[in-house]
Amino acid sequence: MTVAVSGFMTVASGCGLVGQETGAAKPSRVPPAPFTGETVAAEIAAYTTAAGLPEGDASLDGLPEGGWRACVVPWSGQVPEDVATAGFEGTEERLRSHDWEIVSSHAEGEAVFRTFAKRGWKLYAHSWALLGPGRTRSVTFTGVEDGCELPREVRDDYTDPAVP
């Protein structure tokens, strides 16, 4: 019986089960990479594409000048209704599976609003039907860094009216 126990200990120690503390490397504490506007833009672009939405407009053209532009990441598109619904929901799923926490979710008529939060950013997602014969939806995903002072006309367009 002693031989069997010794044999087990020899095999077990070779697998790292016994004496693991001697010479074992400690996990390194690598700080997370900065979560910047570029990171948010890359996530939005990747998740919308993976969800089947066409390339969106990520520009701030036609909006007021100011320092607020450095803390906002827009994405918008006009998408056929059948693609928009699946793409919006697919993007939402990808956001949630990559640590974006849902803060609020509601609908007003045909408009859908979702607000997500992650590492100092809010992401406002909207989808609403456009008037006209094309059966399209406007879909937007807008990242806004916490503490960003948006001009009123921009804030009203980007943020969720139900979230203070």
N, C-alpha and C positions, 0 to 999 in steps of 0.2 A: 504494500500500500504506500509506503514511503517513496518508492521508486516512481509510482504513478504520479504522486503529488509533485515530486521534483521535476519530472518530465513535463508536467502541465505548466509549472512555473517557468521553466526554460522556454517553452513555446510561447507562453503568454508574454513574457518579458520581451521576446523578439518582436511582438506585435505592438509594443508600446503600452501595454496594459499595466505593467509593473515598472516602477521606477521612472514613470513618465516625467516627474518633476525635475529630474537631473538632466541638464542639457537641453530641456525643452525650450524652444523659442517662444518668446512672449509675442502676442499679436501686436503689431504696430498700430498706433493711433494716428491715422492719416486724417487730417481735417477734410471735411467735404469741400469739393470745388466750389468757388463762388457761384451764387445763383444770380446771374445778371440778366439784363434785357436780351442779350444775345442768346443766352440759354433758353429763356422763355420763348423767344422767336423760333429757335430751332425746334423746341418741343411742339409748339403749335403747328409749324410746317410739317413736321414728321407725322404727327397724329392725325391731322386732317387728310394728308395724302394717304396714309395707311387705311383710313376709314372710307376712302373712295371719293373724297371731295376734290374738285379740280383745284389748280393752283389759284390762290387767293391774292388779293391786293394787300400788301403790307406797308403801303405808303401813308404819309401824313399830309399829302398834297391837299391844298385848299383849306387847311385848318390854320387857326391863328398861330403866329410865331410865339416863342417863349421857351423858358427852361423846362416846362412840363413835358416837352417832347422827348427828353432824355429818360423819362421814367414811364413811357407808354409804348406798348408793343401791339400794333393792330394787325388784324387779318380779317378780310371780308370778301364775300363773293355772292354773286347772284347765281343760284343753282336750280336746275329743274327740280320740281317738287319731289319726285320719287327718289332722286339721288340725295337731295338735301336732308330728308328725314333720316334715312339710313346713315348718311355721313355725319350728321349732327350727333345722333345717338352713338355711333361708333367712336367718334372723337371723344365724347363724354366718357365712354368706357375706358378708353386708353388713358385719358387724363387721370381718372380714378385709380387705374392700375399702376400709375407712375407717381403716386403720392400726392396728387392734387385732391384735397379734401373738399367735399361739397359743403358749402356754407348755406346756400339757399337754392330753392327750386320752386318755380311756380309758372303758371300759364295765365295769360289774359287773352281770352278769345283764341285766335290762331297764333298768338305770339307766345314763344317759350323762352323763359329766362332761367339761366343757371349761373351761380356764382361759386367759384372754387378758390381755395387758398393754398399756398405752398411757399414756404421759406421767404416770407416778407413780400409776397406778391398776391394780388387778387386777379382772377381771370374771369371776365364777364363774357358769358356765351349767350347769344340771342339767335333766335330763328323766327322769322315771321313771313307770312304770305305777302307777296307784292300784288298790287292791283294790276289788272290787265289780262290779256288773253294768253300769256305765255305759261301760266301755271308754274311760276318760279317762286323761290323763297330767297330772302336775303338771310345770309348766315354770317355771323361775326363772332370772333374770339378775340378779346382785347385784354392783354395783360397790363395791369397798372401796379406799379410799385407802391407799397404801403407808405403813406405820408406824402405822396405826390399831390401837389396842388394843381388841379385841373381847372381851366376856365369853365364857366358855367355852361356854355354852348357845347363844349366837349364832354363835360361830365354827364350832362343829360343824355347825350348820344351813346356813351360808353357804358355807364353804370346801370345797375338794376334799380328801377324806381322803388322796389320794395325793400331794398337793403340800404339802411342809413349810412 
